[in-house]
Amino acid sequence: MQRVLVAGSGGGIGEALVHGLRQAGYSVFTLSRTGTPSSEHCVADLSSAAAVNSIRTFLASVQPDVVFCCAGVLHDGQHGPEKNVGSISDDWLLHSMRVNVLPHVHLAQALAPLLNRSASVKWISLSAMVGSISDNRLGGWYSYRMSKAALNMFIRNLAIEWERKAPASVVVAQHPGTTDSALSQPFQAGIADGRLYTVAQTASRLIAVMQALSPQQHGKLLHWDGSVIPF
Ligand SMILES: NC(=O)c1ccc[n+]([C@@H]2O[C@H](COP(=O)([O-])OP(=O)(O)OC[C@H]3O[C@@H](n4cnc5c(N)ncnc54)[C@H](OP(=O)(O)O)[C@@H]3O)[C@@H](O)[C@H]2O)c1
């Protein structure tokens, strides 16, 4: 049975992924800032480098075939997407980097020493289409766009590095589609009919794309249907 790690399992999409994967018969392991630690659940703050060693110990026992990293942030009580350059605050931009980039970096740092040339891992980092520089025609959302663009570059680099380290592995960033979760909740008013998906719909699409991941998709930013979004 394939072993799947869902990191960020406390979020809307993460939780639905866990449910969908279990229903599909996968052996599922989880990582979140919340919950009770067990052999199947690691409690750690992925945005902190101090967590890397304990996450590595957990991963060494899990030996995942598939990793989904769901961590990300778009808004909190005080901050949200900026409409103009004057609204960018250093603190929020740095926090966006901390939550949209560092968890993916730290999780990869935890897994990297466990990989060898015979490893065959599918790695899916949830990113966002708005992190595509070539797709940006509307502007705005500075901190989210910049931090997701940085995540996309990280994934591109990681794919190149792991091509040598574990050649059978596939590393991608993926846009999950606009999904009804806490992250999108304040911004759902302007979404066209039929373009806001339930977490269950999104999870089942992410699982389908994961199952069909091919070496041609390695190092790419994928849409929720598996097609390639140019960086
Ligand atoms: N919903 C959408 O429409 C949409 C669209 C495009 C892209 N995405 C991306 O999809 C991913 C999942 O989003 P979601 O809709 O499920 O959002 P969500 O419900 O708000 O979940 C947020 C996720 O980020 C983690 N997280 C939040 N703050 C963190 C912090 N300070 N330190 C470490 N981890 C933190 C949470 O992990 P814990 O388990 O530790 O709580 C959780 O996995 C995100 O990367 C998001 O950018 C979502």
The ligand as an SDF file (V2000), in Angstrom:
LIG
                    3D

 48 52  0  0  0  0  0  0  0  0999 V2000
   -8.2010   27.7320   -1.1320 N   0  0  0  0  0  0  0  0  0  0  0  0
   -7.8710   28.2280   -2.3010 C   0  0  0  0  0  0  0  0  0  0  0  0
   -8.7060   28.7740   -3.0430 O   0  0  0  0  0  0  0  0  0  0  0  0
   -6.4530   28.1410   -2.7860 C   0  0  0  0  0  0  0  0  0  0  0  0
   -6.1550   28.6310   -4.0790 C   0  0  0  0  0  0  0  0  0  0  0  0
   -4.8420   28.5660   -4.5250 C   0  0  0  0  0  0  0  0  0  0  0  0
   -3.8650   28.0130   -3.7310 C   0  0  0  0  0  0  0  0  0  0  0  0
   -4.1710   27.5310   -2.4830 N   0  0  0  0  0  0  0  0  0  0  0  0
   -3.1030   26.9800   -1.6600 C   0  0  0  0  0  0  0  0  0  0  0  0
   -3.4810   25.7070   -1.1510 O   0  0  0  0  0  0  0  0  0  0  0  0
   -2.8610   25.5040    0.1270 C   0  0  0  0  0  0  0  0  0  0  0  0
   -3.8940   25.0520    1.1540 C   0  0  0  0  0  0  0  0  0  0  0  0
   -4.8400   26.1070    1.3080 O   0  0  0  0  0  0  0  0  0  0  0  0
   -6.2350   25.9460    2.1040 P   0  0  0  0  0  0  0  0  0  0  0  0
   -7.2590   26.5380    1.2210 O   0  0  0  0  0  0  0  0  0  0  0  0
   -6.4040   24.5820    2.5940 O   0  0  0  0  0  0  0  0  0  0  0  0
   -5.9840   26.9800    3.3020 O   0  0  0  0  0  0  0  0  0  0  0  0
   -6.1730   26.8490    4.8860 P   0  0  0  0  0  0  0  0  0  0  0  0
   -7.3910   26.0690    5.1880 O   0  0  0  0  0  0  0  0  0  0  0  0
   -6.0550   28.2270    5.4050 O   0  0  0  0  0  0  0  0  0  0  0  0
   -4.8960   25.9640    5.3080 O   0  0  0  0  0  0  0  0  0  0  0  0
   -3.6600   26.6220    5.5080 C   0  0  0  0  0  0  0  0  0  0  0  0
   -2.5470   25.6510    5.6140 C   0  0  0  0  0  0  0  0  0  0  0  0
   -1.3280   26.3420    5.9180 O   0  0  0  0  0  0  0  0  0  0  0  0
   -0.7570   25.8840    7.1250 C   0  0  0  0  0  0  0  0  0  0  0  0
   -0.3540   27.0630    7.8950 N   0  0  0  0  0  0  0  0  0  0  0  0
   -1.0780   28.1940    8.0980 C   0  0  0  0  0  0  0  0  0  0  0  0
   -0.3850   29.0660    8.8550 N   0  0  0  0  0  0  0  0  0  0  0  0
    0.7950   28.4740    9.1350 C   0  0  0  0  0  0  0  0  0  0  0  0
    1.9340   28.8740    9.9070 C   0  0  0  0  0  0  0  0  0  0  0  0
    2.0020   30.0790   10.5240 N   0  0  0  0  0  0  0  0  0  0  0  0
    2.9750   28.0270    9.9910 N   0  0  0  0  0  0  0  0  0  0  0  0
    2.9290   26.8120    9.3810 C   0  0  0  0  0  0  0  0  0  0  0  0
    1.8750   26.3810    8.6410 N   0  0  0  0  0  0  0  0  0  0  0  0
    0.8130   27.2060    8.5240 C   0  0  0  0  0  0  0  0  0  0  0  0
   -1.8270   25.0550    7.8280 C   0  0  0  0  0  0  0  0  0  0  0  0
   -1.1810   23.9730    8.4740 O   0  0  0  0  0  0  0  0  0  0  0  0
   -1.6300   23.3350    9.8990 P   0  0  0  0  0  0  0  0  0  0  0  0
   -2.0690   21.9400    9.5900 O   0  0  0  0  0  0  0  0  0  0  0  0
   -0.3790   23.3570   10.7130 O   0  0  0  0  0  0  0  0  0  0  0  0
   -2.7190   24.1870   10.4540 O   0  0  0  0  0  0  0  0  0  0  0  0
   -2.6920   24.6030    6.6570 C   0  0  0  0  0  0  0  0  0  0  0  0
   -2.1430   23.4430    6.0630 O   0  0  0  0  0  0  0  0  0  0  0  0
   -2.1390   26.8150    0.4810 C   0  0  0  0  0  0  0  0  0  0  0  0
   -0.7820   26.7040    0.1490 O   0  0  0  0  0  0  0  0  0  0  0  0
   -2.8230   27.8310   -0.4280 C   0  0  0  0  0  0  0  0  0  0  0  0
   -1.9720   28.9170   -0.7330 O   0  0  0  0  0  0  0  0  0  0  0  0
   -5.4520   27.5880   -1.9910 C   0  0  0  0  0  0  0  0  0  0  0  0
  1  2  1  0
  2  3  2  0
  2  4  1  0
  4  5  1  0
  4 48  2  0
  5  6  2  0
  6  7  1  0
  7  8  2  0
  8  9  1  0
  8 48  1  0
  9 10  1  0
  9 46  1  0
 10 11  1  0
 11 12  1  0
 11 44  1  0
 12 13  1  0
 13 14  1  0
 14 15  2  0
 14 16  1  0
 14 17  1  0
 17 18  1  0
 18 19  2  0
 18 20  1  0
 18 21  1  0
 21 22  1  0
 22 23  1  0
 23 24  1  0
 23 42  1  0
 24 25  1  0
 25 26  1  0
 25 36  1  0
 26 27  1  0
 26 35  1  0
 27 28  2  0
 28 29  1  0
 29 30  1  0
 29 35  2  0
 30 31  1  0
 30 32  2  0
 32 33  1  0
 33 34  2  0
 34 35  1  0
 36 37  1  0
 36 42  1  0
 37 38  1  0
 38 39  2  0
 38 40  1  0
 38 41  1  0
 42 43  1  0
 44 45  1  0
 44 46  1  0
 46 47  1  0
M  CHG  2   8   1  16  -1
M  END
$$$$
